[in-house]
């Protein structure tokens, strides 16, 4: 299954140069990188990043992350994927810019 992370363009650009995505400090404040499934990511973007410019939707096949990826209960009792460690750029299978629509919400590409 593909899982998704909301990255800022500058952090994604830095990752492409180094080969490792670490996110920003706020991304790792909980000790892991936050991921979501295709349904959850739209909700997360609206709740936490509405109107934020320069976002990139990173898509990763969860199988490539191994034991560093843990599905844990979060808001509303739902399970969310959390990556305890860095994300190697080679594991990112898609990186799509997320424009902001007239309603202030991000416009998502078709997701798997």
C-alpha positions in Angstrom: 0.0 0.0 0.0 1.2 3.5 -0.7 1.4 6.0 2.2 1.8 9.7 2.1 3.7 12.5 3.8 3.2 16.3 3.4 6.6 17.9 2.9 7.6 21.5 2.4 9.4 22.1 -0.9 12.6 23.4 0.8 12.9 20.3 2.9 12.2 18.0 -0.1 14.8 20.0 -2.1 17.4 19.5 0.6 16.6 15.8 0.7 17.2 15.4 -3.0 20.6 16.9 -2.5 21.5 14.7 0.5 19.6 11.5 -0.4 17.8 11.5 2.9 14.5 13.3 3.9 14.5 14.4 7.5 11.7 17.0 7.3 11.6 20.1 9.4 11.9 20.2 13.1 8.1 20.4 13.5 7.8 17.2 11.3 9.9 15.3 13.9 8.6 16.9 17.1 6.9 13.6 18.0 10.0 11.6 17.3 8.9 10.2 14.0 7.8 11.3 10.5 4.0 11.4 10.2 2.5 9.5 7.3 -1.1 8.8 6.3 -3.1 6.6 3.9 -4.8 8.2 0.9 -8.0 9.0 2.8 -6.2 10.3 5.9 -3.8 12.6 4.1 -6.5 14.8 2.6 -8.0 15.2 6.1 -4.6 15.9 7.6 -3.8 18.6 5.1 -7.1 20.4 5.7 -6.7 20.2 9.5 -3.0 21.0 9.8 -1.8 22.7 6.7 -4.8 24.5 5.1 -3.6 27.3 2.8 0.1 26.4 3.3 2.1 27.2 0.1 4.9 25.1 -1.2 3.7 21.7 -0.1 4.7 18.5 -1.8 2.9 15.2 -1.4 5.4 12.4 -1.0 4.2 8.9 -1.8 6.0 5.8 -0.5 5.3 2.1 -0.8 5.1 1.1 2.9 6.8 -2.3 2.3 10.1 -0.5 1.5 10.3 1.0 5.0 10.6 -2.2 7.0 10.4 -2.3 10.7 11.0 1.5 11.1 7.3 2.0 10.0 4.8 1.5 12.8 1.1 1.8 12.6 -0.1 3.5 15.8 -3.4 4.7 17.2 -3.9 8.4 16.9 -6.8 10.8 16.7 -10.2 9.2 16.9 -8.7 5.8 17.4 -7.5 5.6 13.8 -4.3 3.9 12.9 -1.6 6.1 11.3 1.8 5.1 9.9 4.7 6.6 11.7 8.3 6.3 10.4 10.9 6.1 13.2 13.9 7.1 11.3 14.9 8.9 8.2 13.4 8.5 4.8 15.8 7.6 2.0 14.9 9.5 -1.1 15.1 6.3 -3.1 12.0 5.1 -1.3 9.9 8.0 -2.5 7.9 6.9 -5.6 6.0 10.1 -6.2 6.5 13.8 -5.3 3.6 16.0 -6.4 3.3 19.7 -5.7 0.0 20.5 -3.9 -1.5 23.8 -5.2 -3.9 25.6 -3.0 -7.4 25.9 -4.4 -9.7 29.0 -4.1 -11.2 27.4 -1.0 -7.9 27.4 0.8 -7.6 23.6 0.6 -5.0 21.7 -1.3 -5.7 20.2 -4.7 -4.6 16.5 -4.6 -3.5 14.4 -7.6 -5.1 11.0 -8.1 -3.7 8.7 -5.4 -3.3 4.9 -5.3 
